[in-house]
Amino acid sequence: MLVAPQERSVLESIAERGDDIVARAVGWCAGNSGSRNLEGLRATLDLLTAAWGAALPAAAVSHEALEPTVEIAADGREALHSPPPSLLLTMRPDAPVQVVLTGHYDTVFAASSPFQAVGRREDGALNGPGIADMKGGISVMMAALEAFERYAEAGKVGWRVLLSPDEEIGSLGSGAVLARIGRLGHVGMTYEPALADGTLAAGRKGSGNFHVKVTGRSSHAGRAFDEGRNAVTAAARIAGALDGLNGGRDGVTVNVARIDGGSALNVVPDVAVVRFNVRFPDAEAARWLEGGIERACACGHGDGLGVSMFGGVTRAAKPFNGAQSALFGSVREVGAALGQDIAWKSSGGVCEGNNLFAVGLPNVDTLGVRGGDIHSELEFAWPDSFVERAQLSALMLMKMASGEVDALKLRRMMDEASQ
């Protein structure tokens, strides 16, 4: 695969703006947008709405409202989490090739976190909240589209950008929007960070987050112990049974992450909450897990005890099927034309790429910056990767416009694989 002169001109326009592409990501990272920081999320949404509108004024801009989701507090009370909207941009929805580009503007860092700004390490890497995951990725996405719109054949490709506020907590609100937009595309491009050496995530496991609420009966531990029904011990039985599922099926893991409950030592506790995450390699394993979870929860039942389960599987598994293999092969060819050696490997992590795959959209979901140590205060991104990765995406878009990458065929392959 060769880079044509006009394509080269588009790619050079990205290189010329490299410092600006990095700087705007650094600026976005200065505003906290932790998944629970609703004020910070709204401020970030306003910032991104203005930035995207200025960068791509021909695109239609809208805010997609999300349904509130139920959350269980430590004391068992139910509360609603109502995130701000997702940001949607739409360009040429009637073009013959449709590309869906997704990302998220929330981070894992709370408003109270001391990790609130981007700095530079001695080795030149940028270190800051969201610089890799994924405000850096959003800047890469924007740079690629800004440049692509200069391409003479851009009219052959329509695109939708969806930026969501709740990816880090499972996309519970944005999942329905991701599904609706994903069904409209031929190829998906998501901007989670690649590994530090540029390696992409290929197949991904599925994931689910669960909260099991156990209710009992409170009583004085000395005067009326027999009248109490201990929710904490029932929760412990459930947790032990859940942990016992590990090793029962290849590729399946159950992580019991937290148990809340109890108060004074002389009181029989009447409420406890068990929180756990599951990972699984395929749909059959997910069904096996469902049965195992049901049996584990049954361990908490008893006289005067009640068990209620909230949450569930939030992202289906994303196996590396023939359509995915063909798409990744195209990315490798495009990368080679740019002098980039593209490799990939499977991951136990999950992201919006799982959601897109679930509705039949072949996708690459690690097109963001090269970086690492995400979800920690060591999070970093290599500054030279901003231009590198924006050029990779821009050339992919141009090759889809020219037909050298056949997006329609990739979608057909995906549809055939699901039949």
C-alpha positions in Angstrom: 0.0 0.0 0.0 1.4 3.4 -1.0 0.7 6.9 0.2 -0.5 9.1 -2.7 0.7 12.7 -3.1 -2.6 14.2 -2.0 -2.7 11.8 1.0 0.8 12.9 1.9 -0.3 16.5 1.9 -3.0 15.7 4.4 -0.6 13.8 6.6 1.9 16.7 6.6 -0.8 19.0 7.8 -1.1 16.9 10.9 2.6 17.0 11.5 2.6 20.8 11.2 0.1 21.0 14.0 1.7 18.5 16.4 2.3 20.9 19.2 -1.2 22.2 19.1 -2.7 18.6 19.1 -0.7 17.9 22.3 -1.4 21.2 23.9 -5.2 21.0 23.6 -5.2 17.6 25.3 -3.1 18.9 28.1 -5.6 21.8 28.5 -8.5 19.4 28.7 -6.7 17.3 31.4 -6.5 20.4 33.6 -10.3 20.1 34.3 -11.3 17.2 36.4 -13.9 15.0 34.9 -14.0 11.9 37.1 -17.0 9.7 36.4 -18.7 10.9 39.6 -17.8 14.5 39.3 -21.0 15.7 37.6 -20.1 19.4 37.7 -16.6 18.6 36.2 -18.2 16.4 33.5 -20.6 19.2 32.5 -17.8 21.7 32.3 -15.8 19.3 30.2 -18.8 18.6 27.9 -19.1 22.4 27.3 -15.4 22.6 26.6 -15.4 19.8 24.1 -18.6 20.9 22.4 -17.1 24.3 21.7 -13.8 22.7 20.6 -15.4 20.2 18.2 -17.7 22.8 16.8 -14.8 25.1 16.0 -12.6 22.4 14.6 -15.3 20.8 12.4 -18.0 23.5 11.8 -19.7 21.6 9.0 -20.7 18.7 11.3 -24.0 18.6 13.1 -23.5 18.8 16.8 -26.0 17.4 19.4 -26.2 16.2 23.0 -27.6 12.7 23.5 -29.3 12.5 26.9 -28.6 9.3 28.9 -31.0 7.4 31.1 -30.2 7.5 34.9 -28.8 4.3 36.4 -29.4 2.7 39.8 -26.5 2.5 42.2 -26.3 0.8 45.6 -24.7 2.7 48.5 -22.7 1.1 51.2 -25.8 1.1 53.5 -27.9 -0.6 50.8 -29.9 2.4 49.8 -30.6 2.8 46.1 -29.7 6.1 44.4 -29.8 7.3 40.8 -26.6 8.3 38.9 -27.6 10.9 36.3 -24.6 11.7 34.1 -24.6 14.6 31.6 -25.2 13.8 27.9 -22.9 12.2 25.4 -21.6 14.5 22.6 -22.5 13.4 19.1 -21.2 14.9 15.9 -22.6 13.8 12.5 -21.1 14.4 9.1 -22.5 13.1 5.8 -24.9 10.5 7.2 -25.9 9.5 3.6 -22.4 8.8 2.3 -21.8 5.3 1.0 -19.2 4.5 3.7 -20.0 5.2 7.4 -17.4 5.3 10.1 -18.2 5.5 13.9 -15.6 7.0 16.1 -16.1 6.8 19.8 -14.4 7.9 23.0 -15.1 9.0 26.6 -14.5 12.2 28.4 -14.7 10.8 31.9 -11.6 9.7 33.9 -11.1 7.5 37.0 -9.8 10.4 39.1 -12.1 12.0 41.6 -12.4 15.7 42.2 -10.6 15.2 45.5 -7.7 13.4 43.9 -4.3 15.2 44.2 -3.6 14.1 40.6 -5.1 17.0 38.6 -2.6 18.4 36.1 -0.2 17.2 33.4 3.6 17.4 33.9 6.6 16.1 31.9 8.8 13.3 33.1 12.6 13.4 32.7 12.3 11.0 29.8 10.0 13.4 28.0 6.7 11.5 28.6 3.6 13.4 29.6 2.2 12.4 33.0 -1.3 13.4 33.9 -4.9 12.5 34.5 -6.5 11.4 31.2 -3.6 12.3 29.0 -3.6 8.7 27.7 -7.1 7.5 28.8 -8.4 9.3 26.9 -8.3 13.0 26.5 -5.2 12.5 24.5 -7.1 10.0 22.3 -9.9 12.6 21.8 -7.4 15.1 20.5 -5.9 12.5 18.2 -9.4 11.7 16.9 -10.1 15.4 16.3 -6.8 15.9 14.5 -7.4 13.0 12.2 -10.9 14.2 11.2 -9.7 17.8 10.8 -7.1 16.6 8.4 -9.3 14.1 6.6 -11.8 16.9 5.7 -9.1 18.4 3.5 -9.0 15.3 1.4 -10.6 15.6 -2.1 -12.5 12.3 -1.7 -13.7 12.9 1.9 -17.3 13.1 0.6 -17.3 9.4 0.1 -17.1 8.8 3.9 -19.6 9.9 6.5 -18.7 9.8 10.1 -20.2 10.0 13.6 -18.2 10.9 16.7 -19.7 9.9 20.0 -18.0 11.0 23.3 -19.5 9.6 26.5 -19.3 10.5 30.2 -19.5 7.1 31.8 -17.2 4.6 30.1 -15.0 4.2 33.2 -18.0 3.0 35.2 -19.3 0.5 32.6 -21.2 2.7 30.0 -24.4 1.9 31.7 -26.1 5.1 30.6 -24.4 5.5 27.2 -24.6 1.8 26.2 -27.9 2.3 24.4 -26.6 5.3 22.5 -23.4 3.3 21.6 -25.6 0.5 20.3 -27.8 2.8 18.2 -24.9 4.6 16.6 -22.9 1.5 16.2 -25.6 -0.1 14.0 -25.2 2.7 11.6 -21.6 2.1 10.7 -19.4 -0.1 8.5 -16.2 0.3 10.6 -15.6 1.5 14.2 -12.6 3.4 15.5 -12.2 3.9 19.2 -9.5 5.9 20.9 -8.4 4.1 24.0 -4.6 4.2 24.4 -2.4 1.7 22.7 0.4 0.1 24.7 3.5 2.1 25.1 5.1 0.4 22.0 1.9 1.0 19.9 0.5 -2.6 20.3 -3.2 -2.7 19.7 -5.8 -4.7 21.7 -7.3 -7.5 19.5 -9.7 -9.9 21.1 -11.2 -8.7 24.4 -13.0 -10.6 27.2 -16.5 -9.5 28.3 -17.2 -8.0 31.6 -19.9 -7.4 34.2 -20.3 -5.5 37.4 -22.6 -6.8 40.1 -23.9 -5.5 43.5 -25.7 -8.0 45.7 -27.7 -6.5 48.6 -28.4 -8.8 51.5 -31.0 -7.8 54.1 -31.5 -9.4 57.5 -32.8 -8.3 60.9 -31.0 -6.1 63.4 -30.8 -7.1 67.1 -28.7 -6.6 70.2 -25.8 -9.1 70.0 -26.1 -9.8 73.8 -29.7 -9.5 74.8 -31.4 -10.8 71.6 -28.8 -12.5 69.4 -31.1 -15.2 68.3 -33.7 -12.7 67.1 -31.2 -11.2 64.6 -30.5 -12.3 61.1 -26.9 -11.5 60.2 -26.6 -10.0 56.7 -22.8 -9.8 56.9 -22.3 -13.5 57.4 -24.8 -14.2 54.6 -22.8 -11.9 52.4 -19.6 -13.7 53.3 -21.2 -17.0 52.2 -22.1 -15.5 48.9 -18.6 -14.0 48.5 -17.0 -17.4 49.2 -19.2 -19.1 46.7 -18.5 -16.5 44.1 -14.7 -16.9 44.6 -15.2 -20.6 44.3 -16.2 -20.1 40.7 -12.6 -19.2 39.8 -10.9 -22.1 38.1 -14.2 -23.7 37.1 -14.0 -22.6 33.4 -11.1 -21.5 31.2 -10.8 -17.7 30.9 -13.5 -16.9 33.5 -12.6 -14.8 36.6 -14.7 -13.5 39.4 -13.2 -10.7 41.5 -15.0 -10.1 44.8 -13.9 -6.5 45.2 -15.7 -5.2 48.3 -18.2 -6.1 51.1 -20.0 -3.3 52.9 -22.0 -3.8 56.0 -22.2 -3.8 59.8 -21.8 -1.1 62.5 -21.2 -1.5 66.2 -19.8 -4.8 67.4 -22.7 -5.5 69.7 -25.3 -5.2 66.9 -26.3 -8.0 64.5 -26.0 -6.3 61.1 -29.2 -6.1 59.0 -27.7 -4.9 55.7 -24.6 -5.9 53.6 -23.6 -5.4 50.0 -21.2 -7.6 48.0 -19.6 -6.1 44.9 -17.9 -8.1 42.3 -16.6 -8.0 38.7 -16.6 -10.9 36.2 -14.6 -11.5 33.0 -15.4 -14.1 30.4 -14.1 -15.1 26.9 -17.3 -15.8 25.0 -21.1 -16.0 25.2 -21.1 -19.6 26.3 -18.8 -18.8 29.3 -21.1 -15.9 30.1 -24.1 -18.3 30.3 -22.0 -20.6 32.6 -21.3 -17.6 34.8 -25.0 -16.7 35.1 -25.7 -20.1 36.5 -22.8 -19.9 38.9 -23.8 -16.4 40.2 -27.4 -17.6 40.8 -26.2 -20.5 42.8 -23.8 -18.3 44.8 -26.5 -15.9 45.7 -28.7 -18.7 46.9 -26.1 -19.3 49.6 -27.3 -16.0 51.3 -30.9 -17.0 51.6 -32.3 -18.2 54.8 -34.9 -17.5 57.5 -35.4 -13.8 57.6 -32.8 -13.0 55.0 -33.3 -11.5 51.6 -31.0 -11.2 48.6 -31.4 -8.7 45.7 -29.0 -8.4 42.8 -28.2 -5.3 40.8 -26.0 -4.7 37.8 -25.0 -7.4 35.3 -23.0 -7.9 32.2 -22.2 -4.5 30.8 -19.9 -5.5 27.9 -20.1 -8.7 25.8 -16.9 -10.5 24.8 -15.2 -9.3 21.7 -13.6 -12.3 20.0 -11.0 -11.9 17.2 -13.1 -13.2 14.3 -12.5 -13.1 10.6 -13.9 -9.6 10.1 -11.7 -8.3 12.9 -8.7 -10.1 11.6 -9.2 -8.5 8.1 -9.7 -5.1 9.6 -6.5 -5.3 11.7 -4.7 -6.5 8.6 -5.8 -3.3 6.8 -4.6 -1.2 9.8 -1.2 -3.0 9.6 -0.9 -2.2 5.9 -1.8 1.4 6.5 0.7 1.6 9.3 3.4 0.0 7.2 2.8 2.8 4.6 3.6 5.3 7.3 6.6 3.4 8.6 4.7 2.2 11.7 5.0 -1.5 12.7 1.5 -2.4 13.9 1.1 -5.4 16.2 -1.7 -6.6 18.4 -2.5 -9.0 21.2 -5.6 -10.1 23.2 -6.6 -8.2 26.3 -8.6 -9.0 29.4 -9.7 -5.3 29.5 -12.9 -4.0 28.1 -14.0 -0.7 26.5 -16.6 0.7 24.1 -15.2 -1.5 21.4 -17.0 -4.4 23.1 -20.3 -2.5 22.8 -19.7 -1.8 19.1 -18.8 -5.4 18.3 -22.0 -6.5 20.1 -24.1 -4.8 17.5 -22.1 -6.1 14.6 -19.6 -3.3 14.0 -16.0 -4.4 13.2 -13.7 -2.0 15.1 -10.2 -1.2 16.3 -10.5 0.3 19.8 -6.9 1.3 20.7 -6.2 4.0 18.1 -5.3 6.6 20.8 -1.9 7.7 21.9 0.9 5.3 23.0 1.0 5.3 26.7 0.6 3.3 29.9 0.0 3.0 33.6 -3.6 4.2 33.1 -5.9 4.4 36.1 -3.0 5.4 38.3 -1.1 8.6 39.1 1.7 7.2 36.9 -0.5 7.5 33.7 1.6 8.7 30.8 1.6 9.3 27.1 4.4 9.8 24.6 4.1 13.2 23.0 5.3 12.1 19.6 2.6 9.5 19.4 -0.1 12.2 19.0 0.9 13.0 15.4 1.8 9.4 14.7 -1.6 8.0 15.7 -3.6 10.9 14.1 -1.8 10.2 10.8 -2.7 6.5 11.2 -6.4 7.3 11.6 -6.4 9.9 8.8 -4.8 7.5 6.4 -7.2 4.8 7.3 -10.1 7.2 6.6 -8.6 8.2 3.3 -8.0 4.5 2.2 -11.7 3.8 3.1 -12.7 6.7 0.9 -10.6 5.5 -2.0 -11.7 1.9 -1.5 -8.3 0.5 -0.9 -9.7 -0.5 2.5 -13.1 -1.9 1.8 -15.3 -0.9 4.7 -18.5 -2.4 3.2 -16.8 -5.8 2.8 -15.6 -5.7 6.4 -19.2 -5.1 7.6 -20.5 -7.9 5.4 -17.9 -10.2 6.8 -19.1 -9.3 10.3 -22.7 -9.8 9.4 -22.0 -13.3 7.9 -20.0 -14.3 11.0 -23.0 -13.5 13.2 -25.5 -15.6 11.2 
